[in-house]
Amino acid sequence: MTLIAFSKRLPRAAAFTATLLVSLHAHSQPAAEDHPTAASGIVIDAAHRLTAGLTVAAARPAEMEQTLRVYGQIMIPPEQLRRIRARYPGVVRSVAKTLGETVRAGETLAVIESNDSLRAYKITAPIDGRLIERHVGAGEPVADDVLFVVADLSTVQADLQVFTRDLPEARQGTTAHISGTAGQFEADAPIVYLAPVSSGSGQTVSLRARLDNASAGWVPGQFVTGEIVITRRHAEITVPVSSLQIIDGKPTVFVDEAGSFVPHTVRTGLRDHQTVEILEGLPAGAAVAAGNTFLLKSELLTREED
């Protein structure tokens, strides 16, 4: 079998997978009369299933959702930003807060001596929030430039772009599921704004979803993905997404039949984050392989080559 030689050229993690496939292939061959034939399925004992990360799940009814995927960034709502300037030209005598500090409304940020009166006056925070920009230090002259920027980050917004062709599906008041890159953070958020005009290209329209940020998990500027539910319906037969493999261009699941994983070609319907609807090719209640089913696909293809 060529797979053993091939595994020597793989990285360590991939080589482990290849070695496991060799073991599964050897175990699944009909060495005795009580073993199923290669055509009937792939036999894997409990120990190999655990090592391979294979589980078994029942094909069952479920409520399915079809979603529209959009992309964007986390932004600070404009009404929660304050840009703070000096009231009169002068010289900064002291700065009380450093970048990133939490501030309370009315707290002193800096003390400035006026050029005209030579009297000192205070620059204070207008709102509760965090000091996200600081452009001045003690001893510097100031005029009408922005000295500080304070932001209320208790809530943020996801600024998302939706294609104009999908506008009927993205309506104000619906809910979007927002997730950060690599699953860093996720939450459901209402769509609070849909722009009345398209962008300069004319291909997309902006929408905004408001997010609670009390835990400070959302970082302004980070890229996010939004999933907007556009269809909900009941599906009689569903399987986990991990159960589905494409073999010879056809969607396939492996059914556990008396301890042997047998491939079944199926026709699929709706798909969401966790489940796939099965329209044909699988009876309700069937026990299907889930988890790392790519190993079963690899073993099946290896058999066909032998």
C-alpha positions in Angstrom: 0.0 0.0 0.0 1.6 3.3 -1.0 0.1 5.3 1.9 2.9 4.2 4.3 5.7 5.6 2.0 3.7 8.8 1.5 3.3 9.4 5.2 7.1 9.7 5.6 7.0 13.0 3.6 4.2 14.5 5.7 4.6 16.8 8.7 4.4 15.1 12.1 0.6 15.7 12.7 -0.3 14.6 9.1 1.9 11.5 9.4 0.0 10.5 12.5 -3.2 10.7 10.5 -1.7 8.6 7.7 -0.5 6.0 10.2 -4.0 5.8 11.7 -5.4 5.3 8.2 -3.0 2.4 7.5 -4.2 0.8 10.8 -7.9 1.3 9.9 -7.3 -0.1 6.4 -5.6 -3.2 7.8 -8.3 -3.7 10.4 -11.1 -3.3 8.0 -10.0 -6.0 5.5 -12.0 -9.2 5.6 -9.4 -11.4 7.3 -12.0 -13.8 8.7 -15.4 -15.0 7.5 -17.3 -12.9 10.2 -15.8 -9.6 8.9 -17.9 -7.7 6.4 -16.5 -7.5 2.9 -14.9 -4.3 1.6 -18.0 -3.5 -0.4 -20.2 -3.7 2.6 -18.5 -1.1 4.8 -15.6 -0.2 7.0 -15.2 -2.0 10.3 -13.6 0.1 13.1 -13.5 -1.1 16.7 -14.2 1.1 19.6 -10.5 1.8 20.4 -9.9 3.0 16.8 -13.1 5.1 16.8 -11.9 6.9 19.9 -8.4 7.5 18.4 -9.8 8.6 15.1 -12.3 11.0 16.7 -15.3 9.3 15.2 -18.7 9.3 16.9 -22.2 8.2 15.9 -25.2 10.4 15.8 -28.9 9.7 14.9 -30.5 11.3 11.9 -33.3 13.3 13.4 -35.8 16.1 12.9 -34.6 19.7 13.6 -35.5 23.3 13.1 -33.3 24.6 10.2 -32.2 28.1 9.4 -31.0 29.5 6.1 -28.7 32.5 6.6 -27.2 35.3 4.6 -23.5 35.8 5.3 -22.1 39.4 5.4 -18.8 40.9 6.5 -17.7 44.0 8.2 -15.9 45.6 11.2 -16.6 46.5 14.8 -16.9 50.3 15.2 -17.6 52.7 18.0 -21.1 54.3 17.6 -20.5 58.0 16.7 -22.7 59.3 19.4 -20.4 57.5 22.0 -17.3 59.4 20.9 -16.1 62.7 22.4 -13.3 64.8 20.9 -12.0 67.2 23.5 -10.3 70.5 22.8 -8.9 73.3 24.9 -11.4 76.1 25.6 -8.7 78.8 25.3 -5.2 78.7 23.9 -2.5 78.2 26.5 0.2 75.9 27.9 -0.5 72.4 29.4 0.6 72.4 33.0 -0.3 68.8 33.8 -2.0 65.7 32.3 -3.9 63.5 34.7 -4.8 60.5 32.6 -2.8 58.1 30.4 -3.9 56.4 27.2 -6.3 53.5 27.7 -7.4 54.5 31.2 -11.0 54.4 32.2 -12.5 57.8 33.0 -15.6 59.1 34.6 -17.7 62.1 33.5 -16.3 65.2 35.2 -12.8 63.8 36.0 -9.9 66.0 35.2 -7.9 65.1 32.1 -5.5 68.1 32.0 -4.8 71.5 33.5 -4.1 74.4 31.1 -2.8 77.9 31.8 -4.6 80.4 29.5 -2.4 82.7 27.4 -4.7 85.6 28.0 -5.5 85.5 31.7 -2.6 83.4 32.8 -5.1 81.6 34.9 -5.3 77.7 35.0 -8.4 75.9 34.0 -9.3 72.2 33.8 -10.1 70.0 30.9 -12.6 67.3 32.1 -14.1 64.1 30.6 -17.6 64.8 29.3 -18.8 61.1 29.5 -17.8 57.9 31.2 -15.6 55.8 29.0 -12.0 55.1 28.1 -9.3 57.4 26.9 -8.6 56.0 23.4 -6.5 59.0 22.1 -4.1 61.4 23.8 -2.4 64.1 21.7 -0.8 66.3 24.4 1.8 66.3 27.2 2.8 68.6 30.0 4.5 71.8 28.8 3.1 71.8 25.3 1.3 74.8 23.8 -2.3 74.1 22.7 -4.8 76.0 20.6 -7.9 74.4 19.0 -6.5 71.0 18.2 -8.1 67.8 19.6 -6.3 66.9 22.9 -8.1 63.8 23.9 -10.7 61.3 22.6 -13.0 59.5 25.1 -15.2 56.6 24.0 -18.0 54.8 25.7 -17.3 51.1 24.8 -20.1 49.6 26.8 -21.8 49.0 23.5 -20.3 48.8 20.0 -21.7 48.3 16.5 -20.9 45.9 13.7 -20.8 47.9 10.5 -21.6 45.3 7.8 -21.9 45.4 4.0 -24.7 43.6 2.2 -25.0 43.3 -1.6 -27.9 45.2 -3.1 -29.3 42.0 -4.6 -29.7 40.6 -1.0 -31.4 43.7 0.4 -34.9 42.1 0.6 -33.4 39.5 3.0 -31.6 42.1 5.3 -34.3 44.0 7.1 -34.0 46.4 10.0 -35.3 44.8 13.2 -34.1 41.3 12.3 -31.2 39.6 14.2 -27.7 39.0 13.0 -25.3 36.4 14.5 -22.0 38.2 14.7 -18.7 36.3 15.2 -15.1 37.4 15.3 -12.3 35.8 13.3 -11.3 32.3 14.4 -14.4 32.1 16.6 -12.9 34.7 19.1 -16.3 36.0 20.2 -19.8 35.7 19.1 -23.3 37.1 19.9 -26.7 37.7 18.5 -27.4 41.4 17.7 -30.4 43.3 16.3 -30.0 45.2 13.1 -30.6 48.9 14.1 -29.8 50.7 10.9 -30.0 50.0 7.1 -28.5 52.7 4.9 -31.1 54.3 2.5 -28.4 54.6 -0.2 -25.8 52.3 -1.6 -22.0 52.7 -1.4 -20.0 54.5 -4.0 -19.7 51.3 -6.1 -23.4 50.9 -6.0 -23.0 47.2 -5.2 -23.4 47.2 -1.4 -25.4 48.8 1.3 -24.3 49.4 4.9 -26.2 48.0 7.9 -25.4 48.2 11.6 -26.0 45.7 14.4 -25.7 46.9 18.0 -23.7 44.7 20.4 -23.4 44.7 24.2 -19.7 45.0 25.1 -19.8 45.0 28.9 -17.2 42.2 28.9 -15.0 44.2 26.5 -14.8 41.2 24.2 -15.4 43.2 21.0 -12.5 45.4 19.9 -13.1 48.4 17.6 -11.5 47.8 14.2 -11.6 44.0 14.3 -13.1 42.2 11.3 -16.3 40.2 11.9 -18.8 37.9 10.0 -22.5 38.3 10.3 -25.1 35.6 9.7 -28.7 37.0 9.1 -31.5 34.4 9.3 -33.6 34.6 6.1 -35.5 31.3 6.3 -36.7 29.0 9.1 -38.4 25.7 8.6 -38.8 22.2 10.1 -36.6 19.5 8.5 -37.7 15.8 9.0 -34.2 14.3 8.7 -30.9 16.1 9.6 -27.3 15.0 10.3 -24.4 16.9 11.8 -22.3 18.9 9.3 -19.3 16.8 10.1 -21.2 13.7 8.9 -21.2 14.9 5.3 -18.4 14.1 2.8 -18.2 14.6 -0.9 -17.2 11.4 -2.7 -17.0 11.2 -6.5 -18.8 14.6 -6.5 -21.7 13.3 -4.5 -22.7 14.1 -0.9 -22.2 11.0 1.2 -22.8 9.9 4.8 -21.5 6.8 6.5 -24.2 4.8 8.2 -23.3 2.5 11.1 -24.8 -0.9 10.1 -24.1 -3.6 12.6 -20.7 -2.1 13.4 -19.7 -1.4 9.8 -19.7 2.1 8.4 -21.4 1.9 5.0 -21.4 4.9 2.6 -24.8 6.2 1.5 -25.2 8.8 -1.3 -27.7 11.5 -0.2 -29.4 14.6 -1.5 -29.1 17.6 0.8 -31.3 20.6 1.5 -30.7 23.5 4.0 -27.5 23.8 5.9 -26.7 25.8 9.0 -23.7 26.0 11.4 -24.4 22.6 12.9 -26.7 20.5 10.8 -27.5 19.5 7.2 -30.9 18.6 6.0 -31.2 15.2 4.2 -33.9 15.1 1.5 -33.2 11.6 0.0 -31.0 8.6 0.7 -31.3 8.2 4.5 -34.1 7.0 6.7 -35.0 8.8 9.9 -33.2 7.5 13.0 -30.3 6.1 11.0 -27.0 6.0 13.0 -24.5 8.1 11.0 -20.8 8.7 11.6 -19.9 12.1 12.8 -16.7 13.9 13.9 -13.6 13.1 11.9 -15.4 11.4 9.0 -12.7 12.4 6.6 -10.8 9.3 7.8 -13.6 7.1 6.5 -13.6 8.9 3.2 -9.8 8.4 2.9 -10.1 4.7 3.7 -12.9 4.2 1.2 -10.9 5.9 -1.6 -7.8 3.9 -0.6 -9.8 0.7 -1.1 -11.0 1.7 -4.5 -7.3 2.3 -5.6 -6.2 -1.1 -4.3 
